[in-house]
């Protein structure tokens, strides 16, 4: 038996130890993008581990296949290790850094909900008489556009800062990100969730990942699709409504069969189905492959998405009633909380994982 390599107490040191063991074994090289990326390295600095952690989709295939997993003395647990490093990287690359903690996120949610109660009471008092379904009678269009526009600009700036920090830390020049071939390959992997589809090279071998337990399943992949494309449809709905308002001069409220409403309704139901399913899977997942602080972040993000879609659909259904004012304020408060916490919660995995997939495509194209 080879001598035991002592575990190092710090996360990065332990990560380098496990990656060296994986690099020597290479049994899992066909499961996902992580292990071919590991094989291209002889040393593992913090930037390398952050890149590998965000390249990992936490499918857990390697955990069930690993001969060095606990109770083996090497105690290799790649999904849990990379989940811990990934969670740390969210805080490391966040800007401003002081905001990257659970207390801040909880405070934002609490403030937004408190404001919804405060202003909702006033909205209920103002929204009397014949219901019209006109949201701008409760919150003027200029106020709504300015507040959410300002928040959106702030969120985009924070995303950009985090992306640049991650990309430079991975050892790449910023100009390399705009390699069209790498971008196209990474985009295909993102939109298809390629690495939640199993590790086989052929379509017949792609039978899903080992989540929430050892049995392979496509459920997590499809539920992510519902959530992702539901979110995309809601964004398309908002964009279409803005074009109607500013480009065509058509003012809200729009009919139930209008394009903005149809897109938003389909997106809302997609998010509702996806988040409910993902929350259910998280209840039954194997805790041995999860990072200690990961669950709260995941659940908070999914809960906000769920509340956003549910409140939006309820608002649409009851927009012609006197309950519309209170429902609108509550919905806007939930959306505001979701937007403000996007850069400091689970959503940022979409930014860093996409960037990691672009870097992986670049490495493959170089043959390094």
Phi, psi and omega in degrees: 000133179294153181297145180286131176273119186296138177293138179266142189291332183273153186298314183292319178298317178293326177296317178297321179299312181294321180294326176294322177294315178298322181293331178280327184278300177065021178294328188264015189296341180266000186282320184198187182285340187298314189287321170300325177292323176298318184294342178277001185235145175253335176235157185227095176274176184300319179298322177297316182291324176297320177296312180297321181296321180278342172285333180288135178260008177058041180281339174074010177302317184293329181297315182286337181268345191286128177279350181254009178290159177306139018269014176301148184294338176288335176052049180279124177219082186296315180301316180292316179302309183291330175295320179293317179293321180298315178298319177297321182294329177300317178288321184296320185264356182291151176219135347295145185299330182295339181278346189275061176210159184297329180297316179297314181299316179297320180296317179300313181297316181296317180296315181297319179291323177296319178295326179295322178293317182296307183282335178296325177296317178293323180295320179298322180290324182282326186274075180241173180084205183289120178297139182238346183074009182271106181297330186284352170286336180268309178235115181304147182302318182298320179294315181296314182294318182292316183292311181285331174295317178296317179296320181296319178298316178300314182297318179296322178295316179297318177300316182297317179297314180298317179298313181298318178298314180297314185295316179292324179292336179282352177096009182257151171282149183300324181296333181293335181298332186269019172293116189296322179296315179293320179297318181295317180296314180295321180298318177298319179294322180292310185292332179263354187049053186308319187268013164252011185254010183095165187264000185291150179285327180262158181297328180295332182273351183269095186242024176097182183248165182277074181209129013274351180228195188292328181295131182286143184205150175268002188299316182296320179297313182292324178292324173296321178298314178303315183291313183296309183286335171296316177298318180296321179294321177295321176296319177297324178298314180296318180295318179295319178297321177296321177294318176302316186289308187271326184271320184255351180072020179267122186264146175290158007280149179260154182294161183296335180260008177287158184300315179300320182288319179296315179298315181294322179293313178298317179296319180298317178291326176297314178296319180301312180294316183294314183290321177298317179294318180293322177296322179294317179299322181294333177291334186248006183288163179284114183293343182291341182257008186249146175286151184300317183265010186282323188298314182299318179296316181297312184294320180298317180294314180296322180295319178295319176297317179298313179295324179298312182290317182296315180292325178293317179293321178294320178298318179297318182292328186248021185291342178267010181249172179286352177280352186302320184299311180295318180296322180296313180297317179297316180297315180295324179294319178294317178296319179297316177299318179298313182297314184293334181264354180307314184285352186240013181227204187294337183301330184295344177298333177294324179290306186287325179292321177297316178297321179296322179292326175295315178298320179298318177296322177296315180297321179293321180292331179278342184072025181251000000 
